[in-house]
Amino acid sequence: MAQQEWSDPGLSDRLDAVQAGVADACRAAGRPREDVTLIVVTKFHPPELVRALAGLGVRDVGENRHQEAQAKAEALSDLDLHWHFIGQLQTKKARQAARYARSIHSIDRPRLVDALTDLERPIDVFLQVNMTDDPGRGGVAPAELEALAEHALENPSLTLRGIMAVAPLDEAPAQAFARLSDYSARVRAVAPDATAISAGMTHDYVEAIAAGATHLRIGSAITGNRPDPR
Ligand SMILES: *Cc1c(COP(=O)(O)O)cnc(C)c1O
């Protein structure tokens, strides 16, 4: 990643605006603000932007590509950041991701759980649920959630926090997120402590908060547009 001076006077304003939006949405939903963790998704942006965010008080950052995340975490190892890995993860890269990521939100198959045994440092995990009929979108089918949760519970290197989901492109977010409480209940039936719900991005975080999300993954509303095409 090329070194460059980082200067974006709008960053602080955009972060403030999202923080205010999150506070409003919590109030509207009758939920305490402390129930919701804001993860700022910094994918495709240089480490300097993450450093600037840390200077503004951000501690939770999200990345969706292993190599990029690894390089950024290394470049910023002097900061006490909580790196959340939120993208599709290759089984053979899982152990490497667990070295810098304290949380992995995209656990979607038993083999990924098996790749994360005997870690030097335990990590938090979320089970990603596929809210569509397209297996290519990532995530476990809802019917397989309990089995995957039971499998994760058998791995002492993993602390099962809950579920993660991305709203489908072709459905209203509020309608899709209404299914989250059912998915969450299925997981809690076998893992009562796994109460977290990672859902909500730039365009649907208000609906996600209304539906009970505890971890928001918000990128472009805070960082501005991503430099590379997605
Ligand atoms: C990029 C990404 C986000 C953030 O998306 P924005 O629309 O920029 O807020 C959240 N979750 C996942 C899994 C992502 O890949």
The ligand as a Gaussian input file, in Angstrom:
#p B3LYP/6-31G(d) Opt

LIG

0 1
 C      -18.175000      -3.138000       3.004000
 C      -18.965000      -3.853000       4.025000
 C      -19.715000      -3.147000       4.977000
 C      -19.819000      -1.628000       4.994000
 O      -20.523000      -1.188000       3.872000
 P      -20.995000       0.350000       3.700000
 O      -22.157000       0.263000       2.795000
 O      -19.828000       1.060000       3.107000
 O      -21.351000       0.861000       5.035000
 C      -20.398000      -3.871000       5.942000
 N      -20.366000      -5.223000       5.964000
 C      -19.663000      -5.937000       5.073000
 C      -19.674000      -7.426000       5.167000
 C      -18.939000      -5.278000       4.075000
 O      -18.238000      -5.986000       3.179000

